[in-house]
Amino acid sequence: MDDVARYMLQQQPHAQVECAFLELTQPDLATAVAKLVSTGVTEVVITPMFLGLGKHAREDIPQLVEQLRNTYPDIQFRLKNSVGEAPQVIELLARIAMS
């Protein structure tokens, strides 16, 4: 995930990118969002980096985002679909598997 974040910053050097994790690794989502909010952001876009639509993507993350909306009512939160749902990711995984 850190490599993905670095790549994003290479493509958009002025973006603010923070990685967050649900289990076993820090920072968690609330900590990453608090860091972004402390810099003055007004919008946070959350992109779950899951290949499938499991319990985390379906239930846990939406609940966490709702808590964040309650904590930071002046911040716009946008929860995107898991990356594994994107046709580009499916195509890339298939190409890798066939190579």
Secondary structure, DSSP 8 states (H G I E B T S, - for coil): -HHHHHHHHHH-TT------BSSSSS-BHHHHHHHHHHTT-SEEEE----SS--HIIIIIHHHHHHHHHHH-TTSEEEE---GGGSHHHHHHHHHHHH-
